[in-house]
């Protein structure tokens, strides 16, 4: 039995998300059936300042500036802004990344085909030139 792990890719999926602001916090609370509160701040050093937040018994707290990611009508999760930016991309950002990947993939495949043909014919001279040209093309795309 081989214990060497294999590489797997998770399929991408779409989600709907909205950033909590002071203008939409009540609407979000109503739409998702959350409790809205302006209790004194129990989350930071200043324990007296009211902090508007929405609360879910199962999901915790969402504050102004956080994101609510809605997976389905009754399934959602709060994400701080930084964590949201690390996990999710807009459609145009994802599209740009996919296009860049496709271009780089084509360049690498072309270089490998040239190398495979040269190796088949026993001609390994000039492979450094292929590597240089491939590197230039990759740098242009990145």
Secondary structure, DSSP 8 states (H G I E B T S, - for coil): ---------------EEEE--TTTHHHHHHHHT-EEE--B--SSS-SSSB--EEEETTTEEEETT-EEEEEETTEEEEE-HHHHHHH---HHHHHHHHHHHHHHHHHHHHHHHHHHHHHHTT--TTHHHHHHHHHHHHHHH-
